[in-house]
Amino acid sequence: MTPENFTPEHFRWSFDAGVATVTLNRPERKNPLTFDSYAELRDTFRALTATPTVKAVVVTGAGGNFSSGGDVHEIIGPLTEQTMPELLAFTRMTGDLVKAMRNCPQPIVAAVDGICVGAGAIMAMASDLRLATPEAKTAFLFTRVGLAGCDMGACAILPRIIGQTRASDLLFTGRSMSADEGERWGFYNRLVASDTLMDDALALARSIAEGPTFAHGITKTQLNTEWNVSLETAIEMEAQAQAICMKTEDFRRAFEAFAAKKNPVFQGD
């Protein structure tokens, strides 16, 4: 991928100073996802693994909403007519979007305003950091359409963010989580005003992009892999990961800057 020239078909893309911005862009329908946009988003996040010039990503929605999830007419209706193998191929593809978001080394900042439900809530959940406005309404509403709450990794990831009991509340009822609840429960890192949401999200992403990006990738990898190991194994994994980071030029630059009483200028190597 060449981020400066990338022109996706199903969402907006911009790139500046190491930060890529993905904007879901069907505001007249509150930015729903389709079969094609799922696949293009998945492929984009997969490609970021081999795109080191992108150092952080912001994901947001156009027109005052994040995303209304899977499009009722373009996804949900057709799914009722598909065979089991076709349905399994679809659910695996949507899960692959979450895998791609979690596996790309770049930290992802979700900037959430207005409606953030269904697969939209999952995309926010799969991000590394989340900013929201007081108007954000977040719901994992799969049970509202007769499906299980265990969609796209929700039963694995959501309890780790907000706890088992609170996740159970949202996944069984499909109710909307207010922005205040989301911040209090730790789903949102903080709430910001609607008119400063993108400025705040981009500022956060740029601060990350200016940091030691190789080390950030290691941190994200460890946050993912240490879910499923013992404390003893996790400590050993972190010892090895940190030793690798100590061989980077950014580590040397940080020491030299500290010794000279200057701010380090990281370059990601």
Protein Blocks (a to p, Z undefined) as FASTA:
>chain_A
ZZklgccfkbccddeehiacddddbfknoopadfklmmmmmmmmmmmmmmmkbmbdcddd
ehhiabecjafklmmmmmmmpcfklmmmmmmmmmmmmmmmmmpmbdcddddehjaehjlm
mmmmmpmbdcddfkbccddfklmnopafbgghlmmmmmmmnojklmmmmmmnopacdfkl
mmmnomambdcdfklmmmmmmmmmmmmmmmcfklmmmmmmmmmmmmmccfklmmmmmmmm
mmmmmmpmklmmmmmmmmnopacddehZZ
